[in-house]
C-alpha cells in the first residue's frame, strides 16, 4: 500500500439544523456554522488563516466574507464549480497546508433556496436572462431544464445497459431509511411538507408522479434551506483539537463537457476517482462509507460506476444487492444522513458529504456504520449531460 500522507485533517464541523429557515440570510447561516464548527474543533476565529468560499454569499465573496468574519487570511480560495466546490476546496486546503501557506482552513456554505422559492429543477443550464452562454446555447432554445438533463442521462443508461427504474428506486429507498434515523432529516421532510414522512418502498418510488421520464418525484432531491462549515487543520494543530482528526488521504478533480462522440453515461468521476484512489493507496472495496452527490438517483448510480465500485453498466445490479444500507454486511453504506433526496439540498450539497463522512469516521452518525474507518465524499457540480465537475475526497479515521 502507498504510504498515506497525513498532513491535513477535518477537525471541526457543524451543519445548520433547519431546512426551512425564513428570516435569516445565507451569510448569517455561514457565520453561525463557522462559529460552531470552530468550537467543535476547540479553535477560535483567530486561528483561521485560510478561507474557502464558493461565492454563495455576499458580493465579492472571499473579500467580503473575510471582513464579515473579521479575518485576515493568508489564503483566500473562491473556486466555484457547483455542488463539488467543497471537495475542490478540501483538496486545495490540504495542498495549501502541506505547502505551509496556512494552518487552519475554514470552508462555509449558506443558502435559503427554499425560502427564496428557487425553482432549481426547472432551470436550464444557463438559467436566467442575459447573454447567450456557450455552456448552454445549444440546449436553452429547446427548453432543456436541469431535471430533463438528468432524465436524458438516465434514459441513455437504460438504453445502453438495460438499467431499470426499479433498480434506480433502490437508491431512494436506502437513503430514506437513513433519513428516518436522522431527526434533522425527519424535521426537514415535515417542514417541507413531504407526502409521507416514513420509510419508502420501490413501489412507492415508482408510483410517485413522473417529473421527467424516467425520473419520478421520489428520485429527485428536495429544495431546502441550509448550510454548514468544515474546519481543516495541519497535523500539528489537529493533534491538539477537541475531536479526533479525520485525515484527507486522497483527492481528485475533473471536468467533463459535451463532445462529439462523448458518452453521456460517463461522468467526471471517471477522471477524478482514479487520482484520489492512487493518492490514497486504497481501492473502492475498502471503503465503508460512500457519500455520493444525490441530486437524482441516476447521479448516484453513475458515480458508483465511475468511481470503480462496480463496472460501467453494472450499477443497476450493484444497487439491487441491498448493500447500501447502514446495517448491511456489504460495503459501502450510502449517504447515511439521508442525502439530498431525503435530508437536505439547498442548491449545492458538497459540504454535507464531507460533514457526514466525518461524523461516520468519528462514530457520531445517526446511522452509524460499525467500525467505519474509510470514507469517500464525491461531489458533482453542473449538469451530467453537459458541463459538469467531479471532486473526490478520500478520508480516513485516526
C-alpha positions in Angstrom: 0.0 0.0 0.0 1.2 3.5 -0.8 2.3 5.4 2.3 -0.5 7.7 3.2 0.3 11.4 3.8 -1.5 12.6 6.9 -0.7 16.3 6.7 -4.2 17.8 6.9 -7.4 16.7 8.7 -11.0 17.7 9.2 -11.2 18.8 12.8 -14.4 20.7 13.1 -17.9 20.5 11.5 -21.3 22.0 12.0 -24.5 21.6 9.9 -27.2 24.2 10.1 -30.1 22.2 11.7 -33.0 23.8 9.8 -34.1 23.1 6.2 -36.8 25.8 6.3 -35.3 29.0 7.8 -37.2 32.1 6.8 -35.9 35.4 8.2 -32.2 34.5 8.0 -29.7 35.2 5.3 -27.1 32.9 3.8 -24.4 35.0 5.4 -25.9 34.5 8.8 -26.1 30.8 8.2 -22.4 30.7 7.2 -21.4 32.7 10.3 -23.3 30.6 12.8 -22.0 27.4 11.3 -18.4 28.7 11.2 -18.5 29.7 14.9 -19.9 26.3 15.9 -17.5 24.3 13.7 -14.6 26.2 15.3 -16.0 25.4 18.7 -16.4 21.7 17.7 -12.6 21.7 16.9 -11.7 23.7 20.1 -10.3 26.5 17.9 -11.1 30.2 17.7 -11.6 32.7 14.9 -8.0 34.0 15.4 -6.7 30.5 14.4 -8.1 30.7 10.9 -5.6 31.7 8.2 -7.2 30.1 5.2 -10.7 31.0 3.8 -12.5 28.9 1.2 -15.8 30.1 -0.3 -17.8 29.1 -3.4 -19.2 32.6 -3.9 -22.6 31.6 -2.4 -22.8 34.5 0.0 -22.4 38.3 -0.3 -20.8 40.1 -3.3 -17.0 39.9 -3.8 -17.2 36.6 -2.0 -13.8 35.9 -0.3 -13.1 39.6 0.3 -16.4 40.5 1.9 -16.6 37.2 3.8 -13.1 37.8 5.4 -14.3 41.2 6.5 -17.6 39.9 7.9 -15.8 37.2 9.9 -13.0 39.6 11.0 -10.3 37.5 9.4 -7.1 38.5 7.5 -6.3 35.1 5.9 -3.1 34.2 4.2 -5.0 32.1 1.7 -8.4 33.0 0.0 -9.8 30.5 -2.5 -13.1 31.2 -4.2 -13.3 28.2 -6.6 -16.9 27.9 -7.7 -17.6 24.7 -9.7 -21.1 24.0 -8.5 -22.0 21.2 -6.0 -18.5 19.8 -6.0 -16.9 23.1 -4.9 -16.3 21.9 -1.4 -14.5 18.8 -2.4 -12.2 21.0 -4.6 -11.8 23.3 -1.5 -10.8 20.4 0.7 -8.2 19.3 -1.8 -6.9 22.9 -2.2 -6.8 23.4 1.6 -4.8 20.2 2.0 -2.3 21.4 -0.6 -2.0 24.9 1.0 -1.5 23.4 4.4 1.2 21.0 3.1 2.9 23.9 1.4 3.0 25.8 4.7 0.7 28.6 3.3 -1.8 28.2 6.1 -2.5 26.0 9.2 -6.3 26.3 9.7 -8.7 26.5 6.8 -12.4 27.4 7.0 -15.0 26.2 4.5 -18.6 27.6 4.7 -21.8 27.3 2.8 -25.2 29.0 3.3 -28.4 29.0 1.3 -32.0 30.0 1.6 -33.1 28.3 -1.7 -36.4 27.1 -0.3 -37.4 30.4 1.4 -36.4 32.3 -1.7 -38.5 29.9 -3.8 -35.8 28.9 -6.3 -37.2 26.7 -9.0 -33.9 24.9 -9.4 -35.1 21.8 -11.2 -37.0 23.8 -13.9 -34.0 26.0 -14.7 -31.8 25.4 -17.7 -28.0 25.3 -17.8 -27.9 29.0 -18.5 -30.7 29.8 -16.1 -31.8 33.4 -16.0 -31.8 36.2 -18.5 -28.7 37.6 -20.1 -26.3 37.0 -22.9 -26.2 33.5 -24.5 -23.8 31.2 -22.8 -21.5 28.8 -24.7 -22.3 26.2 -22.0 -26.0 26.0 -22.9 -26.6 27.9 -26.2 -27.4 24.6 -27.9 -30.0 23.5 -25.4 -31.6 26.7 -24.0 -33.6 27.4 -27.2 -35.2 24.0 -26.9 -36.3 24.3 -23.3 -33.8 21.9 -21.7 -34.2 22.0 -17.9 -31.9 20.7 -15.2 -34.2 17.7 -14.5 -34.6 17.0 -18.2 -30.8 16.9 -18.4 -30.5 14.1 -15.8 -33.5 12.3 -17.3 -31.7 12.2 -20.6 -28.7 10.6 -18.9 -31.0 8.1 -17.2 -32.7 7.2 -20.5 -29.3 6.7 -22.2 -28.1 4.5 -19.3 -31.3 2.4 -19.6 -30.8 2.0 -23.3 -27.1 1.1 -23.2 -27.2 -1.2 -20.1 -30.8 -2.3 -19.6 -30.9 -0.4 -16.3 -34.4 -0.3 -14.8 -36.5 2.2 -12.8 -36.8 -0.5 -10.1 -33.0 -0.5 -9.7 -32.7 3.3 -9.6 -35.5 3.4 -7.0 -33.5 1.3 -4.5 -31.2 4.3 -4.1 -34.1 6.4 -2.9 -35.3 3.6 -0.6 -31.9 3.3 1.1 -31.4 7.0 1.6 -34.9 7.4 3.0 -34.2 4.6 5.5 -31.2 6.6 6.7 -33.2 9.8 6.8 -35.8 8.3 9.1 -33.0 7.7 11.7 -31.8 11.3 11.4 -34.1 13.7 13.5 -33.0 16.7 11.4 -33.9 15.0 8.2 -37.3 13.9 9.6 -37.9 17.5 10.6 -36.9 18.7 7.2 -39.3 16.4 5.4 -42.0 17.5 7.9 -41.3 21.2 7.4 -41.1 20.8 3.6 -44.5 19.0 3.6 -43.4 15.7 2.2 -46.3 13.4 1.4 -45.5 10.5 3.8 -42.6 11.1 6.3 -41.7 7.4 6.5 -39.6 4.7 5.0 -40.5 4.0 1.4 -40.5 1.0 -0.9 -39.5 0.6 -4.5 -43.2 0.6 -5.3 -43.7 4.0 -3.5 -40.9 5.5 -5.7 -42.4 4.1 -8.9 -45.9 5.2 -8.0 -44.8 8.8 -7.3 -45.5 11.1 -10.1 -43.3 11.3 -13.1 -41.3 14.5 -13.2 -39.1 13.9 -16.3 -39.3 10.5 -17.8 -37.9 8.2 -16.4 -37.3 10.1 -13.1 -40.1 10.1 -10.6 -40.7 12.6 -7.8 -39.0 10.4 -5.2 -35.9 10.2 -7.3 -35.4 13.9 -7.2 -33.6 15.9 -4.5 -35.6 18.3 -2.2 -35.1 22.0 -2.4 -34.3 23.2 1.1 -32.5 26.0 3.1 -29.4 25.1 4.9 -25.6 25.3 5.2 -22.6 24.2 7.2 -19.0 24.7 7.9 -15.9 22.5 7.9 -12.5 23.3 9.5 -9.4 21.6 8.1 -6.1 21.9 10.0 -2.5 20.9 9.8 -1.3 17.8 11.5 0.3 19.7 14.5 -2.9 21.6 15.1 -5.2 18.6 14.5 -3.5 16.5 17.2 -4.5 19.1 19.9 -8.1 19.6 18.7 -11.2 18.6 20.7 -12.3 15.8 18.4 -10.2 13.1 16.8 -9.0 14.2 13.4 -10.4 12.8 10.1 -7.5 12.7 7.7 -7.7 13.7 4.0 -5.7 10.9 2.3 -6.6 11.3 -1.3 -8.2 13.8 -3.7 -9.1 14.2 -7.4 -10.6 17.0 -9.5 -12.0 16.8 -13.0 -14.2 18.5 -15.6 -16.4 17.0 -18.3 -18.5 18.5 -21.1 -20.3 17.7 -24.3 -18.1 16.4 -27.1 -18.7 14.8 -30.4 -18.7 11.1 -29.8 -18.9 11.6 -26.0 -20.6 9.1 -23.8 -23.5 10.5 -21.7 -23.2 7.6 -19.2 -19.6 8.5 -18.2 -19.1 11.4 -15.7 -16.2 13.4 -14.5 -15.8 10.9 -11.6 -14.1 8.6 -14.1 -11.2 11.0 -14.1 -11.2 12.3 -10.5 -11.7 8.9 -8.9 -8.5 7.2 -10.1 -6.5 10.3 -9.0 -7.9 10.0 -5.5 -7.5 6.2 -5.2 -3.9 6.4 -6.4 -3.0 9.1 -3.9 -4.7 7.3 -1.0 -3.3 4.0 -1.9 -6.6 2.1 -1.4 -9.4 0.9 -3.6 -13.2 1.1 -3.7 -13.5 -2.3 -2.0 -12.0 -0.9 1.2 -14.5 2.0 1.6 -17.0 1.7 4.5 -19.0 4.9 3.7 -19.8 6.4 0.3 -21.1 9.9 0.4 -22.1 10.4 -3.2 -23.9 13.5 -4.5 -27.5 12.6 -4.9 -29.2 15.3 -6.9 -31.1 12.4 -8.6 -30.9 8.6 -8.4 -29.1 8.4 -11.7 -26.3 10.7 -10.4 -25.5 8.2 -7.7 -25.7 5.2 -10.0 -23.3 6.7 -12.5 -20.8 7.9 -9.8 -20.7 4.4 -8.2 -19.7 3.0 -11.6 -17.3 5.7 -12.5 -15.6 5.6 -9.1 -15.0 1.9 -9.6 -17.4 0.4 -7.1 -18.7 -1.7 -10.0 -18.1 -1.9 -13.7 -19.6 0.6 -16.2 -23.2 -0.6 -16.8 -23.3 -2.8 -13.7 -24.7 -0.1 -11.4 -28.2 -1.4 -11.6 -27.3 -4.9 -10.4 -24.9 -3.4 -7.8 -27.6 -1.3 -6.1 -30.0 -4.2 -6.1 -27.9 -6.2 -3.7 -29.1 -4.3 -0.6 -25.6 -3.2 0.1 -26.4 0.5 0.5 -28.0 0.4 4.0 -26.0 1.3 7.1 -26.7 -2.1 8.6 -25.9 -4.2 5.6 -23.0 -6.6 5.8 -21.9 -5.4 2.4 -19.9 -2.3 1.8 -20.3 0.6 1.4 -23.2 2.3 3.2 -24.6 5.2 1.1 -25.5 8.7 2.2 -26.2 7.8 5.8 -27.5 11.3 6.7 -30.4 10.8 4.2 -28.8 12.6 1.4 -30.1 15.3 -0.9 -33.1 13.0 -1.6 -34.4 13.0 2.0 -32.3 15.2 4.2 -31.3 18.5 2.5 -30.3 20.0 -0.8 -30.0 23.8 -0.6 -28.6 24.0 -4.1 -25.0 22.8 -3.6 -24.6 19.7 -1.4 -20.8 19.0 -1.5 -20.1 20.3 2.0 -22.7 18.0 3.6 -20.9 15.0 2.1 -17.7 15.9 3.9 -19.6 16.5 7.2 -21.5 13.2 7.2 -18.3 11.3 6.2 -16.6 13.0 9.2 -19.4 12.0 11.6 -19.1 8.4 10.4 -15.4 8.2 11.0 -15.8 9.9 14.4 -18.6 7.4 15.3 -21.2 10.2 15.6 -23.7 9.4 12.7 -27.4 8.7 13.4 -26.9 5.7 11.0 -23.5 4.7 12.3 -21.7 2.0 10.4 -19.9 -0.1 13.0 -16.1 0.1 12.6 -16.2 2.7 9.9 -12.6 3.5 9.0 -12.5 4.8 5.4 -15.0 7.1 3.6 -15.3 8.7 0.2 -17.0 12.0 -0.5 -17.7 12.7 -4.2 -19.3 15.9 -5.3 -20.9 16.7 -8.7 -21.3 20.2 -10.0 -23.1 21.4 -13.1 -25.3 19.0 -15.1 -24.3 15.5 -16.1 -25.3 15.6 -19.8 -23.4 18.8 -20.4 -20.7 20.7 -18.5 -20.0 19.3 -15.0 -17.3 18.8 -12.5 -16.3 15.9 -10.2 -14.5 16.3 -6.9 -13.4 13.2 -5.0 -12.1 13.2 -1.4 -11.0 10.1 0.5 -11.0 10.3 4.3 -9.5 8.1 7.0 -10.3 7.9 10.7 -7.5 8.5 13.2 
